């Protein structure tokens, strides 16, 4: 399968990309900072993209079988934006434009230790 992965530079995202490549999938990692994904593989393409922009995502979703989101946001990020909602709105709209109809989303929530 051809998979587009959001959040590929995080701990979960990197593990997912490695496993997908090991299983023979073709992976497009859509990331904010390409240098954070140091993995190299013939079936891996790393693209700088804005997860909050439908326009930034649409072209990179074309011809993919599924979008997988491993996005995570730090607690401070929630003070001024709803990261999960805004990124998923852009991703789903981009998927519609690109005619991709499969999505897997993994979310997490930071908790503070005391």
N, C-alpha and C positions, 0 to 999 in steps of 0.2 A: 504494500500500500504506500501511497504518497501521503505523508503526514506533515502538517504545519503545526509547529509547537510554539506556543507563547509561554514566556517564563523559562526559557531553556537555560538561562545562566544561573538560576537558583539551584539549591541542592537537589530538590526533587526533580526539577527540569533536566538537570545534567544526567541524573540517573535514568530518567525516562528516555532521553536521547540515546544514551549508550545501549540500553536494552533494545530499543527500536532498531538501531543499526545492527546489533548482533543478530536480530531476528530477520534481517534482510530488507527492512523497510527503507524507503527514501525519505529523508527528513529535511524540511526547511525550518530552520530555527529563526524566528522573528524576535530580535532582541534590541534593547536600547543601546547596549555597549558590546559590540562584537568581540572585542579583545578579552572579555570575561569568559568566553567559551573557547577554550584552548584545544578541545578535541578536534582531530582531523580525520576525515574519512571520505572515501570516494562518493558515498551516498548522502553526504551532509553538505547543505548549503546554508551559510549563515548570512542573514540579511538584517540590516539596521532598519527598524520600523518603529512607528509610534502606535502603541496599543490603544490609544484613545482616538485614533483617526481611522474612520472607515476607509477613506481614500488611501491611506498609507498601507492598509492591509489587503484590500480587494485584489489587486494585481498579483500579490504573492500567494493568495489562496487559490487562484485559478488552477485547474487541473489537479487539485489535491482531493484525496478521498475523505479526509477528516481533519478537523482542527482539534488540537489538544491544548488545554490551558492549564498551566501549573503556576499561574501568577500568584504572587504573595505581596503584601504591602505592609510596611512597618506601621506601628501605631500612630506615629506622628503624621503619616500620610492621610489618615482619616480626619484630621482636624479641618481640612479645607476641601476635600474631594471624596466622593464615594468611588474608590478605585475599582472594586469589583463590578459594580453596576455600570459605570461609565465604560470600562474596557469591554465588558460583555455586550453592551449595546453596540459599540463599534464593531466588534467581532461578528456578531450575529448579522448585522446589516451588511458587512463585507462578505460574509458567507452567502447570503442571499444573492448579492450581485455576482459572485463568482460561481454560483450554483453548486455549493458544497452543502450537503445536508446532514453531516455527522459531526457531532461535537462531544468531547469528553472534557469535563471541567473538574479540577481538583482545587479546592480552596482551603485556606488555613487561616487561623486567627491567632495572633500573638497574645500570649498571656504573660503577666509579670510575676516573677518569683519574689517572695518576701522571706 
